[in-house]
Structures are given as C-alpha cells and as structure tokens.
Amino acid sequence: MGAQMNIKNQEAVELAAELAEAEGVSRTQIVLEALRTMKQKREVEREAKIQRILQYCRETRAMMSPETLALDINEFLYDEYGMPK
C-alpha cells in the first residue's frame, strides 16, 4: 500500500468530501491541490518579501554618502592575516 495520512478533524474531512464531490475528483486530489496552492502562495509571498528587502537596501544605499560607500568593511572585521579581529 502507498503512503497514508489520517485526517482527524471532522470539518477537514467534510470539506474535502464536499469539494471532491463538487469537482468530480477524489479527496486525495482535493487535498493535493490545496497543498500545492498553499505552497505556491507561500513561494509567491517569500519572493515578494525578498523584493521588498532588496528595494529597502537600494533605497538605503542611495542615501549613503560616497565616503560611506567607499569604506572597506573587511578592514574593520579582519586583521592583516585575514583573521577576525
């Protein structure tokens, strides 16, 4: 027998059955589609968050002085041998 999953929530069972009947597919297919949809939504939200962070970084960089942008952060973090200070 293949993989199994037990759903112990009555509302979830009823919703899956109702949607499966309305769509003319199995409950397994309904659950699979719901999971795929949730995963895709999560990926879209993650990408949007990354884009917001990148935009924030671009805006912050635009506000920095040329002197600040010219600083070499490695000089502050590492000694002449490449070891952390």
VONUDREN-551570 format. One record per residue (C-alpha): residue in one letter; x, y, z. Coordinates in steps of 0.5 Angstrom, whole numbers, plus 2048, in hexadecimal, padded with zeros to 3 digits. Layout:
% residues N
AXYZ...
This chain:
% residues 85
M800800800G8028077FFA80380D803Q7FE80E808M7FB81480CN7F6814811I7F281B812K7EF81B819N7EB822818Q7E4821816E7E3827813A7E982680EV7E681F80CE7DF82280BL7E2828807A7E7823803A7E181F801E7DC8247FFL7E28277FBA7E48217F8E7DC81F7F6A7DB8267F3E7E28267EFG7E181E7EDV7E781C7F0S7EA8187F6R7EB81B7FDT7F281A7FCQ7F281E7F5I7EF8247F9V7F48237FFL7FA8237FAE7F78297F6A7F682D7FDL7FD82C7FFR80082D7F8T7FC8347F8M7FF8367FFK8068347FDQ8058387F7K80283E7FBR80883D800E80D83E7FBV80A8447F8E80A8477FFR811846800E8138487F9A80F84F7FBK81384F802I81984F7FEQ8188547F9R8168597FFI81C858803L8208597FCQ81C85F7FBY81E862802C825860801R8258647FBE82286A7FET82686A804R82D8697FFA82A86F7FBM82A873802M831872804S837877802P83C8757FDE841874803T83D86F807L83C86B800A84486B7FFL845868806D848861806I84485D80BN84A85880BE84F85D80EF84A85D815L849856815Y850852813D857853815E85D854810Y85D84C810G85584B80EM854849815P84D84C819K84F85281E
